[in-house]
Amino acid sequence: MPRGGKRPGAGRPKKHPPTTVDGSATPPPPGGEPYDAQSYLEAVVAGRERPDQLRIAAAKAVIAYQRRRERAPLTAVPPRQLAQINMTQHDAEQHAVWIARADAIRQRIRDRERK
């Protein structure tokens, strides 16, 4: 009675890429161990690796998936405090004049409401 399903050895033979001594499909760079995207780009910048436009483009595309985005340090100054630090003397004088005018306008409105 015939049996269904996959038979061992049936089908088209698979193509296998040539392997290196350690069993990986691609040979490691001349320095030894394979680079990740960031270390490859750093090696190109430092001159330890010959630049290859295709590998550089691939490293730029892959680097977003190999590294997490770095967050701003938690010691960052809040925007309101940063604005106070950056306020110059002239800005402080202008701000004081504006506050005085705003107070005068508020006082006039209150006086009208009381009448």
C-alpha positions as CSV (number, residue, x, y, z in Angstrom):
1,M,0.0,0.0,0.0
2,P,1.5,3.4,-1.0
3,R,2.2,6.0,1.7
4,G,1.8,9.7,1.1
5,G,3.9,12.6,2.3
6,K,7.5,13.7,1.7
7,R,9.9,11.0,0.6
8,P,13.6,11.3,1.5
9,G,15.7,12.3,-1.4
10,A,12.8,13.4,-3.6
11,G,12.7,16.7,-5.4
12,R,15.3,19.0,-7.0
13,P,18.7,19.0,-5.3
14,K,19.4,22.2,-3.3
15,K,22.3,24.5,-4.2
16,H,24.7,25.0,-1.3
17,P,27.0,28.1,-1.2
18,P,30.6,27.3,-0.8
19,T,31.5,27.2,2.9
20,T,34.7,28.3,4.6
21,V,36.8,26.4,7.1
22,D,34.5,27.4,10.1
23,G,31.3,26.5,8.2
24,S,30.1,30.1,7.5
25,A,29.0,31.0,4.0
26,T,31.1,34.2,3.8
27,P,34.8,34.6,4.7
28,P,35.6,36.8,7.6
29,P,37.4,40.1,7.0
30,P,41.2,40.1,7.0
31,G,41.4,41.2,10.7
32,G,39.7,38.0,12.0
33,E,36.1,38.1,13.3
34,P,33.2,39.5,11.2
35,Y,32.2,43.1,11.7
36,D,28.8,44.3,12.6
37,A,27.5,47.4,10.7
38,Q,28.8,50.0,13.1
39,S,32.3,48.5,13.6
40,Y,32.6,48.1,9.8
41,L,31.9,51.8,9.3
42,E,34.3,52.7,12.0
43,A,37.0,50.5,10.4
44,V,36.4,52.2,7.1
45,V,36.7,55.7,8.7
46,A,39.8,54.7,10.6
47,G,41.4,53.2,7.4
48,R,41.6,49.7,8.7
49,E,39.2,48.4,6.0
50,R,39.1,49.2,2.3
51,P,35.9,51.1,1.5
52,D,33.3,49.2,-0.6
53,Q,30.3,51.3,-1.7
54,L,27.9,48.4,-1.6
55,R,29.0,47.2,1.9
56,I,28.8,50.8,3.2
57,A,25.3,51.2,1.8
58,A,24.3,47.9,3.3
59,A,25.8,48.8,6.7
60,K,23.9,52.1,6.7
61,A,20.7,50.3,6.1
62,V,21.3,47.5,8.7
63,I,22.7,49.7,11.5
64,A,19.2,50.9,12.5
65,Y,18.3,47.2,13.2
66,Q,21.5,46.3,15.0
67,R,21.6,49.2,17.5
68,R,19.0,50.7,19.7
69,R,18.4,54.4,19.5
70,E,20.1,56.2,22.3
71,R,17.8,58.2,24.6
72,A,18.6,61.7,25.8
73,P,20.4,61.6,29.2
74,L,18.1,61.8,32.1
75,T,20.1,64.7,33.5
76,A,18.8,66.9,30.7
77,V,17.4,70.3,31.7
78,P,13.7,70.7,31.2
79,P,12.7,73.2,28.5
80,R,11.2,75.8,30.9
81,Q,14.4,75.8,33.0
82,L,16.6,75.9,29.9
83,A,14.7,79.0,28.8
84,Q,15.3,80.7,32.1
85,I,19.0,79.9,31.9
86,N,19.3,81.3,28.4
87,M,17.4,84.5,29.1
88,T,19.7,87.5,28.6
89,Q,19.5,90.7,30.5
90,H,17.7,92.5,27.7
91,D,15.2,89.6,27.4
92,A,14.6,89.9,31.2
93,E,14.0,93.6,30.9
94,Q,11.6,93.1,28.0
95,H,9.8,90.4,29.9
96,A,9.4,92.6,32.9
97,V,7.9,95.4,30.8
98,W,5.5,93.0,29.2
99,I,4.4,91.6,32.6
100,A,3.9,95.2,33.8
101,R,1.7,96.0,30.8
102,A,-0.3,92.8,31.2
103,D,-0.9,93.6,34.9
104,A,-2.0,97.1,33.9
105,I,-4.5,95.7,31.4
106,R,-5.8,93.2,33.9
107,Q,-6.3,96.0,36.4
108,R,-8.2,98.1,33.9
109,I,-10.5,95.2,33.1
110,R,-11.1,94.6,36.8
111,D,-11.9,98.3,37.3
112,R,-14.4,98.2,34.4
113,E,-16.1,95.1,35.8
114,R,-16.5,96.8,39.3
115,K,-18.3,99.9,37.8
